[in-house]
Amino acid sequence: MLRFFPLDAGVTFEAVRSDLIGFDWQNNCADFFIPGDEEHVLRVSFRNDVIVRMLDEMAVSTETDPATWEGLVPNHFAYRVDGDRFLEAQSEAWKGGFPVEHYRFVTGDGCLDVVTSLPPNFAVIPKP
């Protein structure tokens, strides 16, 4: 069973109208379009190593039965996820004995999944 735990990103918007603008592999951060705000983006950053996948939401919904998912909130953007195959598929060598978490960021066009050992940071910044 997939369990979703909503995270507070510090800004409220319709996630279905948002989208990933880009991921900076050098700095481990992702920028997302904030619907209705042409001047700013939501930056989600990670303080240590990450494993990332970017998927169309349709592909995510075929991995498990959405009827068994718990905790999804309509139009919510950020979650910590328990019980997903993406986290389970990561090697023990990469995990290095440290506890890691799976985070999912949902937009109208897709999902950004991130496995890392520290929670993400959120910041509204001027559009680069």
C-alpha positions in Angstrom: 0.0 0.0 0.0 1.2 3.5 -0.9 0.9 6.1 1.8 1.2 9.8 1.1 2.1 12.3 3.8 1.5 15.9 2.7 4.4 18.4 3.1 4.0 22.1 3.6 5.8 23.8 0.7 5.3 27.3 2.2 3.1 28.4 -0.7 -0.4 27.3 -1.8 -1.3 26.8 -5.4 -3.2 24.5 -7.7 -0.6 21.7 -8.2 -2.5 20.5 -11.3 -1.7 23.8 -13.0 2.0 23.7 -12.1 4.9 22.1 -13.9 8.6 21.3 -13.4 10.7 24.0 -15.1 14.0 22.3 -14.6 16.3 20.3 -12.4 19.8 21.5 -11.5 22.0 18.4 -11.1 24.9 20.4 -9.8 23.0 21.9 -6.9 20.3 19.2 -6.4 17.4 21.6 -6.8 14.2 21.7 -8.9 12.2 24.8 -9.9 8.4 24.6 -10.4 6.1 27.1 -12.1 3.7 28.8 -9.6 0.4 29.3 -11.3 -0.7 32.9 -11.3 2.8 34.2 -10.4 4.9 35.1 -13.5 7.7 36.7 -11.3 8.6 33.7 -9.1 9.2 30.0 -9.0 9.1 27.5 -6.2 12.5 26.0 -5.6 12.8 22.6 -4.0 16.3 21.9 -2.9 18.1 18.9 -1.3 21.1 19.1 1.0 22.7 15.7 0.1 22.9 13.1 -2.6 19.7 12.2 -4.4 18.3 9.7 -6.8 15.7 11.3 -9.0 13.2 10.2 -11.5 10.8 12.3 -13.6 7.7 10.6 -14.8 4.4 11.4 -16.4 1.7 11.0 -13.8 0.1 8.3 -16.0 3.2 6.1 -15.7 3.1 6.5 -11.9 -0.5 5.4 -11.7 0.3 2.1 -13.5 2.9 1.0 -11.0 0.4 0.2 -8.2 -3.3 0.3 -7.8 -4.4 3.9 -7.1 -7.4 2.5 -5.2 -5.0 1.4 -2.5 -3.3 4.7 -2.1 -3.8 6.6 1.2 -3.3 10.2 2.1 -3.5 12.0 -1.3 -5.0 15.5 -1.0 -6.6 17.0 -4.1 -4.4 19.6 -5.8 -1.6 19.1 -3.2 2.0 19.4 -4.5 4.5 17.8 -2.1 4.5 14.5 -0.2 6.7 12.1 1.7 5.8 8.6 0.4 6.0 5.2 2.1 5.7 1.9 0.4 6.7 2.8 -3.1 8.7 0.5 -5.3 11.0 3.4 -6.3 12.5 3.6 -2.8 12.6 -0.2 -2.5 14.5 -0.6 -5.8 17.5 1.5 -4.6 20.6 -0.5 -3.7 21.7 -0.9 -0.1 25.2 0.2 -1.1 23.8 3.6 -2.2 21.8 3.9 1.0 25.0 3.3 2.9 23.2 2.2 6.0 21.6 5.7 6.4 17.8 6.1 6.6 16.5 7.5 3.3 13.1 8.9 2.5 11.1 9.1 -0.7 9.6 12.4 -1.7 7.1 13.1 -4.5 6.2 16.4 -6.1 3.0 16.2 -8.2 2.0 18.6 -11.0 -0.6 18.4 -13.7 1.9 17.0 -16.2 4.1 14.7 -14.1 5.8 13.7 -11.0 9.3 14.3 -9.6 10.4 11.5 -7.3 13.4 12.0 -5.1 15.1 9.6 -2.7 17.4 11.3 -0.2 18.3 11.2 3.5 17.2 14.8 4.5 13.9 16.5 3.9 13.6 19.0 1.1 13.9 22.8 1.5 11.3 25.0 -0.1 11.7 28.6 -1.2 9.9 31.0 -3.4 12.5 32.8 -5.5 12.6 35.3 -8.3 12.2 33.5 -11.7 15.8 32.9 -13.0 
